[in-house]
């Protein structure tokens, strides 16, 4: 299940002007016809550099536990070729994004998977209104369920044994429910995470910095690590119904065969994540809780991270969550928390993408302070990683911040060119034109030159 934990948030209450007055050249993009949507060309993500010992440990934790913490008694997967079909009312971009993903699963994970129009497909991807998903699971943006093929069927069977993952012995028929009224990027992100879970791991681990199987939602497409886990899932040495002990005994040979570069590497230490930390983060950043509960949950998550002695992405994310909550009431305190998060993320090259998210927030502060040089220095190093990670909303935001910094320096032509380039990505990342224009106005409002006296 995908949760909207880490959306891009720029607004700096109390730190930036609330109104704005676009220049004439900016109004062409803000109020006129937007440029065509941009989409990413097919590309392979960088292969994981983890040790095989670490991969085996991660595989076991991902494959034999649910997000809720419940144990899965046996290993399950599809046995034989896998077919996938789309139903419902899919948006225009969904077919192309699905075809790109299927090709990656075939080549990188070496899974025998193909698209079909047959009603007896193994996996049915149904595109439905977001409201239909919220009625089933209020906290989910999208989800996958076993032994059903439609949301109507799931509605009738969601409390029946057939949809209980812990009772599953093998995978034969599953359904993925995707919102058809979300941005193209969110639809694609749901395709990647939910199809990945339909085929393989059902768990999400916050300690994984390089995976979509992580509820921080930093990575939006299946990574090299994810493809390695999926390739191991469909190794011929494994089969549905195996016990954890049987799978664990076969994993060293499997990873030595499919990942020879990881044979002699030492495994990095990995401490467990208490379930209460997971729950605290979800309460702090997810829907359904008032501000007091969110604040208390954020305090709990940060206290656990400190007491556990974490210095990894979980410690950084706890500070990021704290900053998000403080931003509306104490902008400078939030800024300090973003800076701390960035320092922890900077400790590992695996969290470069995470730093890009933090950079958008810190650059917004610099623009609000009237320092375009500092803002640009923050965002420019992260533009390439956002593009490599195929994250259009992040890429567009970084570019819009860069454009605004150029405009503040009087470099109008350069600013206009960068802004125009960003809007095609914004249309894919944010969706509706009014959302794109709102993002334009939001970032423009950080520049006090755009505010009428």
Secondary structure as UniProt FT lines:
FT   TURN            13..15
FT   HELIX           24..31
FT   HELIX           52..63
FT   TURN            67..68
FT   STRAND          82..88
FT   TURN            92..93
FT   HELIX           94..107
FT   STRAND          113..115
FT   TURN            119..120
FT   STRAND          123..128
FT   HELIX           130..136
FT   TURN            138..139
FT   STRAND          142..146
FT   HELIX           151..157
FT   TURN            158..159
FT   HELIX           161..163
FT   HELIX           165..167
FT   STRAND          174..179
FT   HELIX           184..199
FT   TURN            206..207
FT   TURN            215..216
FT   HELIX           224..233
FT   TURN            236..237
FT   TURN            240..241
FT   HELIX           244..258
FT   HELIX           260..262
FT   HELIX           275..285
FT   HELIX           291..307
FT   TURN            308..309
FT   HELIX           313..326
FT   TURN            327..329
FT   HELIX           331..345
FT   TURN            346..347
FT   HELIX           349..351
FT   HELIX           352..368
FT   TURN            369..370
FT   HELIX           372..380
FT   TURN            381..382
FT   HELIX           383..388
FT   TURN            389..390
FT   HELIX           392..408
FT   TURN            409..410
FT   HELIX           412..430
FT   HELIX           433..444
FT   TURN            445..446
FT   HELIX           448..450
//
